[in-house]
Amino acid sequence: MKQTRYIAWLTLCVLVFYGQGLMAEPVEKFQEGLQYQRIDPPQPVTEPQGKVKVVEMFFYACPHCYTLEPKMQRWLKDKPYIDFQRIPAIVGPSWADQARAFYMARELGRLDELHPALFKAIHKDGKQIYNEFAVIDFFVKHGVPRDKALALYASKKIQAAVNEARVMTVKFGLRGVPAVIVNGRYKTAPFFVHNQEEMLEVLNTLVEKFRNKPEALSGK
């Protein structure tokens, strides 16, 4: 009888332990420090109320940024809760002129048109946009008067934007592109994962973390 009670008690313990295991939190597919990293210190964001800030850091001459562009556009569809921003990364001195071209296109109000045109010029047409002459030539070929393009290139406003991009590249701790920053707190990139598709899965996961925690959206 005692042995029977002992076996029954042991069986109950095993069942309780097993049940607790089933109720435990599932292991997350993506782990901090592996597929994404924390930005330390976190950077302040000014996203609209209730939205998650997503910043894409890129470089026009980067072939991986070029292939990511259409994928990112598809990812952004049907996501009104995303406040999306592009910032041209400046990891080295030779990156600055392409960043300048980005901000010149934005200042002209033609970014939607000229952003893909810059990618095409480099990756399809074989253009080397690494100096003032090449930047000005690109804009002239797209209908911008040369004197206007020269004035924009040298303007304090454009220089200030380029300087800010350089600062943000450092603050986000970037050593390569493309990279995506979520709410100034986390970053992920294709070189953290197997491919760009998986990077977008990680991005989805990080965005949902903030959507499910309203207090995180306020930066608290």
N, C-alpha and C positions, 0 to 999 in steps of 0.2 A: 504493500500500500504506500509506504513512504517513498519507494522508488518511483511509483506511478505518479505521486504528487510532484516529486522532483522533476520528472520528465515534463509534466504539464507546465510547471513553473518555468522551466528552461525554454520550452516552446513559446510560451507567452512573451518572454523577454526577447527572444529572437524576432517574433512578429512585431513587437513594439519598436525595436531598433530598426527593422526593415521599413516599417511604416513611416518612421521619422525620416529615413533616407529618401523615401518617395516624396515627402513633403518639403524637403530641403530646396533651397533656391537652385535653379538650374545654372550650370556653368555658362557664362556668357561666351558667345562665339568669338568675340573680339576682345582683346585684353589691352589695357593701358600699358604702355612700355613695349608693346609688340606691334600691333596693327595701328596704334595711334599713340601720341605722346602728349603729355600735359605741357602747357606753356607756362613757364615760371620766370618772372611773375606773370599772372594773367593780364591781358591788355584790355583796357576799357573799351566798350562798344557803345554805339549810339543808335542801335536799331530801333525802328518804330515799335510802338507798344504791341506786345504779343507776338513779335516775329523773332526768328532766329537769324543771327548774322552769319553769313557764309562768305568768306573771302577767298578768292582764287588767286594765288601767286603764280606768275607765269613769266616766260621769256619768249619773245617771238621766234628766235632762232632755235629754240628747243623742239626737236621732233616729237617728243612725248607730249609737250603742251599742244602741239598742232593736232595730234591724233585725239587728245582729250577734248578738244573744243566742241565737236559735234555731240559727244557723249554727255558733256556737261549741259549743253543746251537741251538735250532730251531729258536729262535728270531734272532740270528746273521747271519743266512743264507741269502744270497742275499742282504747283506748290506755292500758293499765295502766302503761306506762312514763312517764306524765306525772304530775307533782305540780302540780296546778292550784290557783291562788289568785286571788281577785278583790281589788283594792284600789280604793276610790273615789278618783278623782283630785280634787285641790283646786287648780285653776288660779287661781281668784279667790275673794274672800270669800263670794260668793253660793252657792258650791258646798259650803260646809261643812255646812249643815244636811242636805243629802241624804246626805252621807258619814256624818253622825251617825245618820241613819235606818238606814243599812246596818248599822252596828255595833250599834245597838239591836236590830235584828231578829236579828243573830247572837247577841247576849247572851241573848235570849229563847229561843234554840234553835229559831227558826222561820224561818231564813233561806231555806230551800228554798221555803217557802210565800210569804213576804213579799217576797222579791227580785223575782219576776215581778209580784207585786201592786203594788209601787211603780212599776215600768215602766208597768203598765196604768193606774194612777191618773193618771199624768202624760200619757201618749200616747193613751189611749183615753177617759178620763173628763175630761180637760182640767183636772186639778188643778194648782195652783201650789204646790209644796212648797219654799218658800224662807225659812221662818222657824219659830220654835219653835211657834207656834200651829198651823201647818199640819202639822208633824211629829207633834205630840201628837194632833191630830184624826185623822190617818191611823191611828195605833195604836189609839186608842179605837174607831174604826169597825171594827177587826179584833179586837175582843174584849179588848184590854188595859185594865185599870182605869186611869183617868186619873191617880191618885196614883202608880201604879207607872210609868207612862210618863213622868211629870214627873220622878220620882226618877232614872230611867235617863238621861233627857236631860241632867240636871245632874250625873251621876256622874263622878267622877274617872277611872274606868276608860274610859268612853266618850270623854271629852275627851282622854285619853292616846292612844287609838286614832286619833282624828281628827288629832291633832298628828303622829302617825307617818305617816299617809297624806299629810299636807301635805309632810312631809320627803321621803318617797319620790317624790312628784311632782317635786320639785326635783332629787333625785339622779338620777332617770331622764331629766331634761332634757326634760320634756313641756311642750308648748305647746297641745296639743289631744288629743282622744280620739275614738274608742277607740284604744288602743295596746296592743301585746302585747310583753312582755319575756321573753326566753329566757335562763335561767340567769344572770341579772344581767349578761349580756355584750352582748346585742344587742336592738334594738327594731325593730319594724315597725308599720305603721299603714296604713289605707286611703289616706291622703293621700300615701303614698310610692309607691303603685301605681295601677292603673286602677280597681280595685273590691275589695270585701271578699273575693270568691272568690280573687282573685290574692293578697291578703294572707295567706289561709290556706295557699296554695301556698308562699309565702315562709316561713311559720311551719313547715310541714312540712320544708322544706329546712334551716332552722336547727336544728330538733330533731334531724334525722338527723345533722347535723354533730357534735352532742354524743354521740349514741348510738354513732357510729362511732369516737369518741375517748374511751375510758374515763377517760383522765387528765384530760380537760376537766371531767368530772362531779365530780371531787374539788376543782375550783377551782384547780388548779395552773396 
